[in-house]
Amino acid sequence: MDFERIGRARLMMRLPHHRKKLAESEFLALTSLIENYGAAVIENKEHDCQAIEEKVDQLLLSLFS
């Protein structure tokens, strides 16, 4: 199962203000969060998904603002 693809697609829906950055950015810290998010989505772990969404939002804001 491609957790990165699943995670990236779901995060692009959940964080529309970061959609372009999520589509274009490829670096280890972000990719790791995206893969973990994809796994949490598949396992239906809402609390983990929310925490990862917040981390991704903070990471992208700090890098691109």
C-alpha positions, 0 to 999 in steps of 0.5 A: 500500500502506498501510504505516501500517495494516500497521505498526500492526497488526503492532506491536500483535501484537509489542508487546501491552503497548502495544496500546492506546497504538498503537491510540489514539496519532497523532503524527508521530514515532510515525506515521513509525516505524509507516510505516517498520515497515510497509515493513520488514515488507513487504520482510522486513527482520528487522533493521530491524523489530527496531530499530524495535520497540525505538524504538517501545517506548522512545518509548511508555515515555518518553511514557506512564510 
